[in-house]
Amino acid sequence: MNSRNLFYIQEVMIMAKATKDMLIGDLVRLDEGIAPILMGAGMHCLGCPSAQGESLEEAAFVHGIDCDSLIENINAYLALKD
């Protein structure tokens, strides 16, 4: 992981809010509890190398998932942890 990604993850951890442009790999590293949310929405390939570099918006599009709804679910989960 390069320093830019590490800074991004640290910034997100402080904000604790998911966005469409976040990478799937970064989201799962941010909080492992996000993985079941993604899998429940139909993203069963979280361990796939290409999934790690996809944005949430790209992955949602490929899987036919409403990205805004998914972000709401992830952010609701993160808000409960604060």
Summary of the structure (lengths in Angstrom):
residues: 82
radius of gyration: 11.7
end to end distance: 25.9
largest distance: 32.4
contacts: 220
relative contact order: 0.19
helix: 66%
strand: 2%
